[in-house]
Amino acid sequence: MPDSVPGLRRFDAASFAEAIRARRSIDLFEPGHPGTAELLEGIELARWAPNHRLTQPWRFYLIGERTAEELVRFAVEHETAVKGERAGAARFARLKSIPAFFVLTCARSDDALRQQEDYAACCCAAQNLMLYLWQCEIGVKWTTGAMTRERKFYEIVGIDFETEMLVGFFWYGRPKVVPTQKRREVSEIVVERP
């Protein structure tokens, strides 16, 4: 086996593994917008995710203050209609505590296999982005709540419902609390076949 493979660079595998294990979905954030510089760098890295036929099906929407206000209003209306006034008020308080948002979509395809492959590629892109942001001490929560499936959500963000599907509505900012996490043992999820 050669000492090095052309085009393949070796990184500190232990540090990389620790970054993967340490990343968490964040529910509670410190106040203050973290800015977009690191998010844009993370998107640059997200686009290097594997994608079959190099379709590059992802689109990222950075949500500004005006659009965020509209989304919060819509979420509160939606929650109030489904669960009542108290739930709507709680939703308002919750979303107003989120420092920043972005949306990731996937190009729609009439080909079911291509749609599945493209959606999987977008999920890989999301993981690339979240891992990078975590290294920048920015936490992310990936959400796909009921309101994100409504056409009104698409209209507010400016997404063409006919050509793109939502992969996630992401909250991000500096973590206030980093939750602990457990995973099943490798022996429980690996099946070896002779």
LINKAZI-V499572 format. One record per residue. N is the residue number from 1. RES is the residue in one small letter. NEAR is the number of other C-alpha atoms within 10 Angstrom. Layout:
<<N,RES,NEAR> <N,RES,NEAR>>
//
This chain:
<<1,m,4> <2,p,5> <3,d,5> <4,s,9> <5,v,9> <6,p,7> <7,g,6> <8,l,7> <9,r,7> <10,r,8> <11,f,8> <12,d,7> <13,a,9> <14,a,8> <15,s,10> <16,f,12> <17,a,10> <18,e,10> <19,a,15> <20,i,15> <21,r,13> <22,a,15> <23,r,23> <24,r,19> <25,s,18> <26,i,20> <27,d,20> <28,l,21> <29,f,22> <30,e,14> <31,p,14> <32,g,12> <33,h,14> <34,p,16> <35,g,11> <36,t,11> <37,a,9> <38,e,16> <39,l,20> <40,l,15> <41,e,13> <42,g,21> <43,i,20> <44,e,13> <45,l,16> <46,a,23> <47,r,20> <48,w,15> <49,a,19> <50,p,18> <51,n,19> <52,h,13> <53,r,9> <54,l,11> <55,t,13> <56,q,18> <57,p,22> <58,w,23> <59,r,19> <60,f,14> <61,y,14> <62,l,18> <63,i,17> <64,g,12> <65,e,11> <66,r,9> <67,t,15> <68,a,21> <69,e,15> <70,e,14> <71,l,22> <72,v,17> <73,r,16> <74,f,17> <75,a,21> <76,v,23> <77,e,19> <78,h,18> <79,e,21> <80,t,17> <81,a,12> <82,v,11> <83,k,11> <84,g,13> <85,e,14> <86,r,11> <87,a,16> <88,g,20> <89,a,14> <90,a,14> <91,r,19> <92,f,18> <93,a,13> <94,r,13> <95,l,19> <96,k,13> <97,s,14> <98,i,20> <99,p,19> <100,a,25> <101,f,22> <102,f,18> <103,v,20> <104,l,21> <105,t,23> <106,c,23> <107,a,22> <108,r,19> <109,s,16> <110,d,7> <111,d,8> <112,a,10> <113,l,10> <114,r,16> <115,q,17> <116,q,13> <117,e,17> <118,d,25> <119,y,22> <120,a,19> <121,a,25> <122,c,28> <123,c,21> <124,c,18> <125,a,26> <126,a,25> <127,q,17> <128,n,19> <129,l,24> <130,m,27> <131,l,25> <132,y,23> <133,l,23> <134,w,20> <135,q,13> <136,c,13> <137,e,15> <138,i,20> <139,g,26> <140,v,26> <141,k,17> <142,w,20> <143,t,14> <144,t,12> <145,g,11> <146,a,11> <147,m,18> <148,t,19> <149,r,13> <150,e,12> <151,r,12> <152,k,15> <153,f,19> <154,y,18> <155,e,11> <156,i,15> <157,v,18> <158,g,11> <159,i,19> <160,d,13> <161,f,18> <162,e,9> <163,t,11> <164,e,18> <165,m,22> <166,l,22> <167,v,22> <168,g,21> <169,f,19> <170,f,19> <171,w,21> <172,y,25> <173,g,25> <174,r,23> <175,p,20> <176,k,13> <177,v,12> <178,v,15> <179,p,13> <180,t,8> <181,q,10> <182,k,6> <183,r,6> <184,r,7> <185,e,8> <186,v,8> <187,s,8> <188,e,7> <189,i,8> <190,v,8> <191,v,7> <192,e,6> <193,r,4> <194,p,2>>
//
